[in-house]
Amino acid sequence: MAQSFDSAELSDRVAFVRFRMEKAAAAAGRDPKEVLLCAACKSRTSDLVRLSALLPIDVLGENRAQEMDAHLRADAYLGKPCHFIGHLQTNKAGKVAGKAALIHGVDSLRLLTAIQSAAAAQEVTQDLLFEINIGEEPSKNGAAAEDLWPLLDAAAGMRHVRVRGLMAIPPAHIPAAESQRYFAMMRRLLAQIREHHTENTALDMLSMGMTADFENAILEGATIVRIGTGIYGPRE
Ligand SMILES: *Cc1c(COP(=O)(O)O)cnc(C)c1O
């Protein structure tokens, strides 16, 4: 796949995203250091990912185990952490556990159990987020908000996972005010589960906000924004 890119342009785009993140944090009265910039690098080449890793990006976010492997082998992250932000298939849990510092999209007991087994086999503790289908959209990834409680109960008995918080993708192409309402629901949901669950948890992360809506997400407490096109340009 031919990808033409220009490192000055990439650097400008990252600087612009950072600037907007800082403005949103200031508007929310938050310390900008509380919000991590995760570059969503799906379908980009290892050379482009490596070039972006030189820039002020905190984390590289992957959607596919295969791409993560290829980028790791090519040393494209330059030692920066990698997060798995896509939908992880149960049979790929072993390929991702122990390599991704955080798995964002855990939305079923089956997947949670597979991650626990893979982490146990490697004698590591895997940090993860539960993904919520906050817009209650049919055939979208993410657990229903009410299914969060049984997932947390299950995780409480799993010694090789640590639940760090929640992730969500609100419905696409909605007005900004509406996306903010969904982000606010996520903020309240995290506050609720914080009160009740302490076993195998450190509930300090809220992964939400993409290129189109990350400022609103920061206003509602996002601690990780996942930016793809805003950094790398349109996907081919
Ligand atoms: C692609 C992707 C993003 C980034 O989306 P953009 O709109 O390109 O910023 C964020 N999160 C996930 C899970 C993605 O797959």
PDBQT file of the ligand as one rigid body, heavy atoms in Angstrom, charges set to zero:
ROOT
HETATM    1  C1  LIG A 301      -9.965   4.395  14.006  1.00  0.00    +0.000 C 
HETATM    2  C2  LIG A 301     -10.289   4.487  15.442  1.00  0.00    +0.000 A 
HETATM    3  C3  LIG A 301     -10.167   5.691  16.147  1.00  0.00    +0.000 A 
HETATM    4  C4  LIG A 301      -9.756   6.995  15.498  1.00  0.00    +0.000 C 
HETATM    5  O1  LIG A 301     -10.771   7.479  14.678  1.00  0.00    +0.000 OA
HETATM    6  P1  LIG A 301     -10.602   8.886  13.903  1.00  0.00    +0.000 P 
HETATM    7  O2  LIG A 301     -11.990   9.331  13.670  1.00  0.00    +0.000 OA
HETATM    8  O3  LIG A 301      -9.851   8.580  12.661  1.00  0.00    +0.000 OA
HETATM    9  O4  LIG A 301      -9.859   9.796  14.811  1.00  0.00    +0.000 OA
HETATM   10  C5  LIG A 301     -10.438   5.675  17.509  1.00  0.00    +0.000 A 
HETATM   11  N1  LIG A 301     -10.823   4.561  18.137  1.00  0.00    +0.000 NA
HETATM   12  C6  LIG A 301     -10.976   3.386  17.497  1.00  0.00    +0.000 A 
HETATM   13  C7  LIG A 301     -11.410   2.195  18.259  1.00  0.00    +0.000 C 
HETATM   14  C8  LIG A 301     -10.718   3.312  16.133  1.00  0.00    +0.000 A 
HETATM   15  O5  LIG A 301     -10.878   2.143  15.500  1.00  0.00    +0.000 OA
ENDROOT
TORSDOF 0
